[in-house]
């Protein structure tokens, strides 16, 4: 399988404008409260980097990386950490920053893990939300853009570890 065509979907300018709006909403909510912002690697790194630059609430920053096991063509329900947070979460607000949420299994796993560690509150900031694909109930509190369907790359999102560097988001046509 390979990508045969990239169709522009969300421009770099639209992404940056929306990130500034999200940062204002997040900063207004948390103000001076103890906040840990957690980036889900690898896909969310660009969104996370641009978002935290605009936060005025002075959060602590940390990273996680998740792995799911099962058939490569489907999202798996068996999820583990390949890199865990290093900052204690007990008594702190936690904002998870993710690139895209579709079935919700990974975010459900992360929410349950962080709840068990005593997080004061848990919220999710997501660049792209494919709510219609949810298999488990996960709420995206801060949404960059809602997408109905399609396979997308760019701005951190990849296809076989390629295309992450693109500054905008593209719909990818894939040939078998």
N, C-alpha and C positions, 0 to 999 in steps of 0.2 A: 504494500500500500504506500502511496505517496501523494503529496499535495500537488495538484495540477493548477490551481488558481487561487489567488487571494483577493477577496472582495472587501474593500474598505467598509467598516461597520461603525466604529466609533473613533473619531479623530483625536489626535494628541491634545488639541486645544479643549475639546469637550471633556476629556478625561481630567485634565488639570483644573478646569473650572469646577467640575463636580467634586474633586478632591478638596478644594478650598472650602466649598460649601459643607462637606461632611466634617472637615476639621473644625469649622466654626460650631457646628451642632455638637460635636463631641466635647470640645473645650467648654462650651456653655453648660453641658450636663455635669461634667466632672469637676470643674473649677479647681479647687485646692484639695480635692479628695485624693487619697492614695490610689494611684492607678498604675497597673502593669499592662502594657500593650504588647501582645504576643503575635508575632508574625509566623504564619504557617508556610514553611519552606517547601518547595522552591518557588512555586508560582506566584506567591503574594509579595515577593521581595521588592518589586518596583513600586507597587501600590503602597506598601508599608512605608518605604523610604520617603516617598513624596508626601504621604499623609502625616507622618510624625513631624516633618519639617514645619508644618503649618499648625501644629497643636500648641496652644498657649498654656495648657494645664500641667506641663512638666512631668510627664510620665516616666516610669522605668520601662526599659525595653528588653524583650527577650524573644527567643525563637524556639519553635518546635518543628520537627519533621515527622510525618506519619507515613506508614507503609500499610497497604492493604494487600491481602493475599487471596488468591482465587483466580478465576478465569480472567485473562488479560482484557477481554472484550467487555466485561461487565464490572461495575463497581462491587467490591467485596464488602461483606459485613464483618470480616475479621480484620481489625485494625490494631496496630501497635505503634509505639514510639520508636523511631530510629535516632531521634535527638529530642530530649526532654528539656523543659524549662529549668533554669538554674536559680531563679529568684523565688523565694518563698511567696506563696499566694494568699496565705491565711490572713483574713481581715482586710484584704485589699480588693478594690474593684478590678476586674479583668476584662479587657477588650481584646477579643480575638480578631485578627486581620487575616482574611482569606481572599484568594483570587476569585474563586467561583464556587458556588454551592448549588448542587443539583439534587442528588438523592437524599443528602443530609446525613448519611451514615458517619462520615468522618467528623463532622461538627457535633453530632450527637455524642460520639465517643469522647471528644475533647471536652464538651460541656460536663459530662458525667465525671471525667477525671478531675477537672478543676473544681467542681462542686465538692468532691470528696476531700480535696485539699483545703477546704475552708474559705474559698473565695467569697468575698462579701457580696459581690454581684457579678454576673456574667453577661456580656453583650457581644454581638457579632457585627463587625464591619466587613462588608463583602463588596468587591468591585462589581462582580456579575452574579445575578441571582436568577437561577432557572427554577423558579418555584413550582412550575407545573410538573417537574420531574421528581418531586419529593416522595420518598418512600417512608421517611420517619419525620415527625413534626419538629422542625427546627426553624426558629424565628431569626430572620436577618434584621437587625435593629437599624443599621445604617447601610443603605444600599446605593451603590454607585449607579448601576443600570440593571434593569430587568430585561432578561432575554427569554424569548419563547423556546427557541430550539436552534439547532445548528452547531457545528464544531468551530470553535474560535481559537485563534492564536495571536500572539503579540502582547506587549506590555507585561511580560512575565509568564504568560501562558504559552505552553509549548506543544509541539508534536514531535515525539521521539527526540526530546532535548534540543530541538531547533526552534527558531522563530521567537524566543523569549526577548531578544534584544530590540524588537520592533517597537517604536514609540507609540503606536496606535493599535487598535484591535481590529482584526480582520476575520471574516468568515472564510473558512478553508473548504475548498472542494477537494475531496479525497478520492483517488482512483484506486481500485483494488488491483 
